[in-house]
Amino acid sequence: MSDKPEKFIDENGLRLDGRRIDEIRPMKMEIGVLSRADGSCYLEWGKNKILAAVYGPRELHPRRLQKADSVLIRYRYNMAAFSVEDRIRPGPSRRSTEISKVSREAFEPVVLTHLYPGAVIDVFAEVLQADAGTRTAAINAASMALADAGIPMKGLVSACAVGKVDGQLVLDLNKAEDNFGDADIPMAITSEGEISLIQMDGDVTQEEFKKAIEMCKEGCRQILEIQKETLKNKFTKLDEVEIPED
Ligand code: UDP
């Protein structure tokens, strides 16, 4: 791992990767990339590369795990062994179990769970390359994979982190800011503006915390635009396909 930089923000207010403090990393995504999943999304955000796949809704076995009045959502966040500098031991860890739990909960306010009692929706988020902010990147990709699978939802979920370096709040942490910064606050926000995930590592004042939420909402608004555009592009293309008459 590289050393802590002397300064994270230069005299022009630019960060080590040239971004302003309120600027997110470049993001691109594509849906429908896996033919055997019901929905899928490949997302690149800065140097993060994530593949999300959704299976379901389908009947849950064993039946004793079924919920009588709603669908069960399962979410697995997993880092590939080769996704980080030091090889990661395959299999679940405390970190991946925690991230899977909070990410699943981030979708609970939007998925219309009552429509599929007794069924299960499986969401897999595979981190192929990690460079800070993978839980939020995975949520953005999973949201698109759920939409691609046609899962009825009130809206999409967008996620981003705010952190603190050199005494200033910064949007969408890069690796150095994540590793050596003073705070890291990942959030997920529904398209209706509800915060469905918020975690915090490090210290910020109450004022900073409020400002961090506002910065994150703005970041998520930008991500939501990219997500909506991606969906529109795919489904407009489908509209253009001519359906042969008999
Ligand atoms: N990381 C790593 N090895 C690990 C876990 C994380 O190298 O076992 C790196 C990875 O680049 C990740 C970053 O540390 O993106 C920050 O990890 P954190 O736990 O803060 O989660 P994230 O910011 O990815 O959601």
Residues whose N, C-alpha, C, O or C-beta is under 5 A from the ligand:
A	BS01	UDP	V84 E85 A130 D131 A132 G133 T134 R135 T136 D178
